[in-house]
Amino acid sequence: MISLYVQIKTIIFSLLYGVVLYFFLEFNLKFLKKYSKIYQFIILLLFIICNSLAYFIILQKINYGIVNVKFLLCILTGYLLSNFVSNSKKE
């Protein structure tokens, strides 16, 4: 069982990681438009692997690598929140 303090710390980290992931992905997709489909696929695959690895390494430092569904949902929430804020600023 994870203590409440570690859970809150991990949830906040996951939300912030979702926000950072959104901006990294936007930058990566703008960068990839000038390359062929094969290079896009390879670079995107490496991007996903590196970000997943970075998340789990940091998660291991915070809570010994315990992954719950709520942590992954917090990443998704942070990503969607950044997408919503970014799209509302464009309009």
Residue pairs with C-beta under 8 A, 6 or more apart in sequence:
2 10
2 63
2 66
2 68
6 62
6 63
7 63
9 62
9 63
10 59
10 62
10 63
10 71
11 70
11 71
11 74
13 58
13 59
13 62
14 71
14 72
14 74
14 75
14 78
15 74
15 75
15 77
15 78
15 81
16 78
17 55
17 58
17 75
17 78
18 74
18 75
18 76
18 77
18 78
18 79
18 80
18 81
18 82
19 78
19 79
19 81
19 82
21 51
21 75
21 78
21 79
22 78
22 79
22 82
22 83
22 86
23 82
24 47
24 51
25 47
26 86
28 43
28 44
28 47
32 39
32 40
32 43
32 44
35 43
55 75
56 65
56 67
59 65
59 66
59 67
59 71
